[in-house]
Amino acid sequence: MNLLAGESVEIKPRKISIREFEITRFENNKVDFRVVCSKGTYIRSLANDFGKALNSGAHLSELRRTKIGNFIVENAQTVEEFIAKLTSS
């Protein structure tokens, strides 16, 4: 779907679960936070909802997924480590 500038988009509500929410940094007008949530949670929509609740508007400038299922970013290999394992076999 192509959207023209200024066109509004309806975001349909859905049930989600926020198990943890932590503000990790607040500086100037920027807030960093960590969230543990159910699948299907749109973090960009969550930020937008916070902005609406505060009557100030909000958006994401950065998003990083650190865990999905049993996969955790701290246990991830670098590209170099992965290539080294492939070539050493």
C-alpha positions in Angstrom: 0.0 0.0 0.0 1.4 3.4 -0.9 0.7 6.2 1.4 0.6 9.9 0.4 2.0 12.5 2.7 -0.5 13.6 5.3 -2.7 10.5 4.9 -3.8 9.0 8.2 -3.5 5.3 8.9 -5.8 3.5 11.3 -4.0 1.3 13.8 -6.3 -1.4 15.0 -6.1 -2.2 18.7 -4.9 -5.6 19.8 -4.4 -7.4 23.1 -0.7 -7.5 24.2 1.1 -8.2 27.4 3.8 -5.9 28.8 5.6 -8.0 31.5 8.4 -5.5 32.2 9.0 -1.8 31.4 12.0 0.1 32.6 13.2 3.6 31.7 16.9 3.2 31.4 17.8 6.8 30.5 16.1 10.2 30.3 18.1 13.1 28.8 16.8 16.3 27.2 13.7 15.1 25.4 14.9 11.6 24.7 13.9 8.5 26.7 15.6 5.1 26.5 13.5 2.1 27.7 13.6 -1.6 28.0 10.5 -3.7 27.5 9.6 -7.4 27.9 6.5 -8.0 26.0 4.3 -10.6 24.2 4.7 -11.4 20.6 2.8 -9.1 18.3 3.6 -6.0 20.3 4.4 -3.0 18.1 7.0 -1.0 20.0 6.6 1.9 17.6 2.9 2.0 18.4 3.7 1.8 22.1 5.9 4.9 21.8 3.2 6.6 19.9 0.7 5.8 22.6 3.0 7.2 25.3 3.3 10.4 23.4 -0.5 10.7 23.0 -1.0 10.0 26.8 1.5 12.8 27.6 0.0 15.2 25.0 3.4 15.7 23.5 3.8 13.2 20.6 6.6 10.6 20.5 8.4 8.4 18.0 11.2 5.9 18.0 14.6 6.9 16.7 16.1 3.5 17.4 14.9 0.0 18.1 17.0 -3.1 19.0 15.6 -6.5 19.7 17.8 -8.2 22.3 15.9 -11.5 22.8 13.4 -13.7 20.9 12.5 -17.1 22.3 15.7 -18.8 23.5 17.9 -16.5 21.3 19.7 -13.8 23.3 21.9 -11.1 21.7 24.6 -11.7 24.4 25.0 -15.2 23.1 25.2 -14.2 19.5 28.3 -14.8 17.3 30.0 -12.0 15.4 30.0 -12.5 11.6 33.8 -13.2 11.8 33.2 -15.9 14.4 30.5 -17.5 12.3 32.7 -17.5 9.1 35.7 -18.9 11.1 33.5 -21.8 12.3 32.3 -22.4 8.7 35.8 -22.5 7.2 37.3 -24.6 10.0 35.0 -27.5 9.3 
